[in-house]
Amino acid sequence: MSKFATARVALSVALVVCSVATAAQSAYPSQPIKLVVPFPPAGGTDVLTRLVANEVTLKDSKWTFIVDNKPGAGGNIGMDAVAKSKKDGYTVGTGQTANLAINPTLYTKMPFDASKDFAPVVLLASQPLVLVVRADSPIKNLEDLKTQGQSRQLTMASAGTGTVGHVGGEMVARRASIKVMHVPYKGAGPATTDLLGGQTDIYFATPPSIVSMVKAGKLRAVAVTSLKRIEVLPDVPTVAESGYQGFVVEDWKALVAPAGTPPEAITKVNEAVNAALKRPEIMARLRDEGSVARGGSPAELGAFMKSEQTRWGTAVRESGAKLD
């Protein structure tokens, strides 16, 4: 075979290889994608994950998601399953503040490394905490909180040790120079019930769990921990505008994949989810529950997660909370 013929054969082989690779990339996804939710069905993380996944599939039939709920250990069990999954682009998990930023410091031992075992995909949404009290409480604003907290020890309910409500509440207490007695519950329901019953004084809740009771006059919303007021409670001031400049605490949720997942797959999931988050119906649905659609690039999420891990790690250490 002549050198010319050999070169033509080599070029042909290279073109075939390139075309196959390009076809494989363009074909993604060619099978259903497993979406691991590290919490039980019907919870906030589960509802948001399914909402976004359904919106993506409604607009493009090539996408199919299978939601796999793996609750336990504050989200660690499900996220560990994601970290140890095949790095082929067909397993993604919904991480959030607790399991990606709080747990690494809260737990004595972790089954995964939150800063190394995941590839960031896209930030989904965030929502603030809402400081709520009983309707007959003398605490009407953060100045009242400080006054009451300096005259006696306030009892602070939370949905569980190490939750955003627990650690975020401790952060507010430190800024207000008061001490609180933390009273953890097994979820938002019991925490709200005991607040209403007078067993606790204050509760840092996520909006969906208390908005209806605030609007019904059973609870009073004192402040929200976001940078700006939220539309679902427009008359409630932020902690920052109440004298604690720069204070922001939010519970966020994001999609991550196992570290080493092909960048092409991450890019395609990111683009599809970003498109879904920009649709008016999704933005309105999130606003109604006190959340904000976020989105952005994988690189932006990576930088955000790193800063959050540092910030929440410091907060957990200062709170003294620890779990085995």
Buried (B, 14 or more C-beta within 10 A) or exposed (E): EEEEEEEEEEEEEEEEEEEEEEEEEEEBBEEEBBBBBBBEEEBBBBBBBBBBBBBBBEEEEEBEBEBBBBBEBBBBBBBBBBBEBEBBBBBBBBBBBBBBBBBBBBBEEBBBEBBEBBBBBBBBBBBBBBBBBBEEBEBEBBEBBBBBBEEEEBBBBBBBBBBBBBBBBBBBBBBBEBBBEBBBBEEBEBBBEBBBEEBBBBBBBBBBBBBEBBEEEBBBBBBBBBBEBBEBBEEBBBBBBBBBEEBBBBBBBBBBBBBEBBEBBBBBBBEBBBBBBEBEEBBEBBBEBBBBBBBBBBEBBBEBBBEBBEBBBEBBEEBEBEBE
